[in-house]
Amino acid sequence: MARFPSYTEVSSGLLVPATDIVRVAEQVSLLPAVQNGFAVLIGSAAWGSVSVRSDIDLIAFKCPQTSNLEADVQAIRAQYSSSVNSNIEPPLIDVIWIGAESGQVVERDNIVSRSTPISEHRVVTEIFERTCSRLLDHLLALADVKGGVWRNFAQKYMTDANTDSSIRRDVLREYTDGVAVKWRQVNWLSTLPANIGSKHLGILGSLENFAYHACRLILSDHGIYPKPDRRPEIRAAVKNLPDDLSSSLSDVFGPAFLIGEECEMLIKQFEGNESGKCSEEDYYSAIISQARSTKIDEIELFVWKYVGIGQGR
């Protein structure tokens, strides 16, 4: 997930360099759970296309072999913090669980006639259908292009995944509803640059990432999912949708794409000389301006119409 850094992080040199994010991702890839095939990197860290705004994402299967995964991830972050300026926030590492093992006591027939059934303990595997549906095509793209651990993980856990388009559309609708609720927590029209805080920046990041994930689900629905599926490929593939759908999708999600692009341009200003650096007010004003152009009602109505629920709510 791409994040929106604060002005303090950008202007004070507190952003984690992309090279450091790559290094931390490599450390994550060496964890026992990953090495043994129970977890795998995804997203920009897997594609090797990280930026200073990148988090590190991995999907994992909850079982005894991954019981220490989250603690191991936090240990890597703590190690990074101890090696750099203590004011620099270490790269975020998000573990997404796509399934779990659980022990259940089940009964089976006793082969001895009229005897009491025998109780025995069995390990039951459950795949989280909605999480899997949202990430399936992304993982398969990695598996097809990069092979190796991604192909092994996909074959191990995704072979029997439900690929029904109705599930995918339900996921899209639920995802949209959640993002819309979060977006409406802020009145962007009255928000001033001085009032921008971590909550606002988190909501902006959620919207930008939602726009790309929603496009992924729709592209999958139409059988034109790109491989690789990095952000440039996703936006290019949208143009291959039927004309009316492509145009509508670009219109409703365009402002969300531009929010991220605006943030990237603002960050780059601080890579040059002093004269090119904007003020805190200008930094947040530019981001707010893009946020105000986002029409969350139109996004919601578009998705509800697309999934076949008339004009929405």
JOZIFEN-V512444 format. One record per residue. SS is DSSP state (hx for helix, st for strand, lp for the rest). PSI is psi in whole degrees, 0 to 359 (none if undefined). NEAR is the number of other C-alpha atoms within 10 Angstrom. Layout:
ss/psi/near
SS/PSI/NEAR
SS/PSI/NEAR
//
This chain:
ss/psi/near
lp/131/18
st/136/20
lp/161/20
lp/109/26
lp/156/18
lp/164/17
hx/323/21
hx/316/11
hx/316/16
hx/313/21
hx/337/17
lp/9/11
lp/33/14
lp/8/18
lp/140/20
lp/124/19
lp/148/16
hx/325/16
hx/327/12
hx/322/15
hx/320/23
hx/317/21
hx/318/14
hx/320/22
hx/322/23
hx/322/14
hx/320/12
hx/320/25
hx/344/17
lp/358/11
lp/148/18
hx/319/16
hx/325/22
hx/315/21
hx/328/13
lp/8/14
lp/16/18
lp/358/22
st/158/28
st/145/25
st/145/24
st/183/19
hx/205/24
hx/329/20
hx/325/21
hx/322/21
hx/346/15
lp/32/12
lp/40/13
lp/156/21
lp/180/17
lp/347/20
lp/359/21
st/143/23
lp/176/20
st/121/23
st/143/21
st/149/20
st/148/23
st/159/23
st/125/26
st/115/21
lp/175/15
hx/327/13
hx/346/15
hx/13/21
lp/333/12
lp/7/13
hx/311/21
hx/323/13
hx/321/11
hx/321/16
hx/316/19
hx/327/14
hx/322/12
hx/317/19
hx/319/18
hx/321/13
hx/320/13
hx/316/19
hx/321/16
hx/344/10
hx/353/8
lp/184/12
lp/125/11
lp/344/11
lp/350/12
lp/123/15
lp/126/16
lp/159/24
lp/137/24
lp/138/17
st/116/21
st/122/15
st/121/18
st/118/16
st/125/16
st/358/22
st/176/18
st/153/16
st/144/14
st/150/12
st/133/10
st/146/11
st/121/10
st/159/11
st/142/13
st/157/10
lp/144/12
lp/131/12
lp/344/10
lp/123/8
lp/134/7
lp/15/8
lp/160/9
lp/136/12
lp/151/13
st/130/11
st/136/12
st/155/10
st/130/10
st/150/12
st/124/10
st/132/11
st/130/15
st/130/14
st/130/19
lp/102/14
hx/314/17
hx/320/18
hx/318/16
hx/318/22
hx/322/24
hx/330/20
hx/354/18
hx/308/21
hx/325/20
hx/313/23
hx/320/24
hx/327/20
hx/316/19
hx/318/23
hx/317/20
hx/320/14
hx/318/14
hx/337/14
lp/218/14
hx/229/11
hx/329/19
hx/319/23
hx/319/18
hx/317/15
hx/317/24
hx/317/21
hx/327/13
hx/321/12
hx/342/18
lp/358/19
lp/320/10
lp/17/10
lp/143/15
lp/116/16
lp/16/16
lp/130/10
hx/335/16
hx/324/12
hx/316/15
hx/321/23
hx/325/22
hx/318/15
hx/317/20
hx/316/26
hx/313/20
hx/319/13
hx/316/16
hx/314/22
hx/316/16
hx/317/12
hx/320/17
hx/317/17
hx/315/11
hx/318/17
hx/322/19
lp/358/12
lp/345/11
lp/134/13
lp/94/10
lp/334/17
lp/331/11
lp/358/10
lp/130/14
lp/153/13
hx/323/16
hx/343/10
hx/356/9
lp/130/17
lp/191/12
hx/327/11
hx/313/12
hx/316/19
hx/323/16
hx/320/15
hx/320/20
hx/317/24
hx/320/20
hx/319/19
hx/313/25
hx/314/23
hx/323/18
hx/317/21
hx/316/21
hx/319/19
hx/322/19
hx/317/21
hx/321/22
hx/315/25
hx/319/23
hx/319/23
hx/319/19
hx/320/18
hx/328/16
lp/6/12
lp/25/10
lp/40/15
lp/128/21
lp/150/19
lp/113/17
lp/167/18
lp/41/21
lp/171/17
hx/316/18
hx/321/10
hx/325/13
hx/313/20
hx/327/18
hx/321/11
hx/330/19
hx/327/22
lp/344/14
lp/358/13
lp/164/17
lp/144/10
hx/313/11
hx/321/8
hx/317/16
hx/315/15
hx/315/13
hx/317/13
hx/317/21
hx/323/17
hx/313/15
hx/327/21
hx/349/23
hx/312/16
hx/326/20
hx/322/26
hx/319/21
hx/331/17
hx/314/24
hx/320/22
hx/321/15
hx/317/16
hx/317/19
hx/317/15
hx/322/10
hx/319/21
hx/320/23
hx/335/13
hx/330/16
lp/1/17
lp/350/13
lp/211/10
lp/171/8
hx/324/9
hx/339/8
hx/359/12
lp/133/17
lp/166/16
lp/168/11
hx/318/15
hx/317/13
hx/323/14
hx/307/19
hx/330/22
hx/319/17
hx/319/15
hx/317/22
hx/322/21
hx/317/14
hx/322/20
hx/322/20
hx/337/16
lp/352/15
lp/126/22
lp/90/14
hx/327/21
hx/319/13
hx/322/13
hx/313/20
hx/315/20
hx/321/17
hx/312/20
hx/316/25
hx/320/21
hx/319/14
hx/318/17
lp/358/18
lp/32/11
lp/52/12
lp/230/12
lp/17/12
lp/206/15
lp/none/7
//
